[in-house]
Amino acid sequence: MKKLTVALATFNEEKNLGSCLESIKDIADEIVIVDGTSSDKTVDVAKKFGARILVVPNQQIFHINKQKALEMSHNEWVLQLDADEIVSPELAKEIMEVIIMDEHSLDAYQAKIPNRELFLRHQKLLEGRDGSIGTKTGEYAAFFIPRLNFFLGRYLRYGGVYPDGVIRLVKRSKSKFPCKDVHEQIEVNGRVGWLQHDLIHMADPTFARYIARNKRYIAVLATQIHPKGFLDGIDYLLIKPVWWFGLTFIRHKGILDGWQGFVFSFFSALRFPRAYLLYMQKKA
């Protein structure tokens, strides 16, 4: 039976980490955690689950510490998670079944996934943003997992949020984080498939947590802005936020997620003018 490493990068996640590790304790042969010098009891929680822990400085680009966790893993198959994610029993069972399948069985499994067309459309959108993901031939080296995002008391299923596919199950020797951007895609040298059961993401149970996370993303986005003139300012202050709100709330039916869908679309649209104003403030 093949063994599985569960790897995480953490920073001040004592409230979430226990639920995450509880959900994988029965499938993880080892737990590896790279902690960004948390000021809370994150490391104490990790120790209770027998994790192998490395404490390092926290990084604005979190993938730097995720890559360290990947490199520390002893097993070839690695499930890399965020501390606010929970693996359901159905997903845990699926993971352990998939990592022992041969290539022929994996091809057959991929063909039978119920939401295959939806997942592949989502992957195509990601590739339009990030470039080609994995290879078209060769062995399977990684798998997307669809993610259900919990937002202010509701799981979001519209607004372009679902399936929110994330590459979480990977072969260590064939995967690497570029560590250049907060939203970058992990690089995979091999084919990338899909799992069918959802990963539960307790992303934003409170508005305060959402604003805190959103603020971090805005800080990174502000470093990537390079306006060349007045029109670029108008783009970030007006055009991009209006376009994003219309895309998520109307075209992708975020309205069906109720008031939570409105809040999500509105504040995610505001990241563009907020990032631009932060850029201008630092430039002054």
Stockholm file with secondary structure:
# STOCKHOLM 1.0

chainA/1-284         MKKLTVALATFNEEKNLGSCLESIKDIADEIVIVDGTSSDKTVDVAKKFGARILVVPNQQIFHINKQKALEMSHNEWVLQLDADEIVSPELAKEIMEVIIMDEHSLDAYQAKIPNRELFLRHQKLLEGRDGSIGTKTGEYAAFFIPRLNFFLGRYLRYGGVYPDGVIRLVKRSKSKFPCKDVHEQIEVNGRVGWLQHDLIHMADPTFARYIARNKRYIAVLATQIHPKGFLDGIDYLLIKPVWWFGLTFIRHKGILDGWQGFVFSFFSALRFPRAYLLYMQKKA
#=GR chainA/1-284 SS CCCEEEEEEESSCHHHHHHHHHHHTTTCSEEEEEECCCSSSHHHHHHHTTCEEEECCCCSSTHHHHHHHHHHCCSSEEEEECTTEEECHHHHHHHHHHTTCCHHHHHHHHHTCTTHHHHHHHHHHHHHHHCCCSCSSSCEEEEEECEEEEETTEEECSTTCSSCCEEEEEEGGGEECCCSCTTCCCEESSEEEECCSCEEEEEESSHHHHHHHHHHHHHHHHHTCCCCSHHHHHIIIIIHHHHHHIIIIIITCGGGGHHHHHHHHHHHHTHHHHHHHHHHHHHC
#=GC SS_cons         CCCEEEEEEESSCHHHHHHHHHHHTTTCSEEEEEECCCSSSHHHHHHHTTCEEEECCCCSSTHHHHHHHHHHCCSSEEEEECTTEEECHHHHHHHHHHTTCCHHHHHHHHHTCTTHHHHHHHHHHHHHHHCCCSCSSSCEEEEEECEEEEETTEEECSTTCSSCCEEEEEEGGGEECCCSCTTCCCEESSEEEECCSCEEEEEESSHHHHHHHHHHHHHHHHHTCCCCSHHHHHIIIIIHHHHHHIIIIIITCGGGGHHHHHHHHHHHHTHHHHHHHHHHHHHC
//
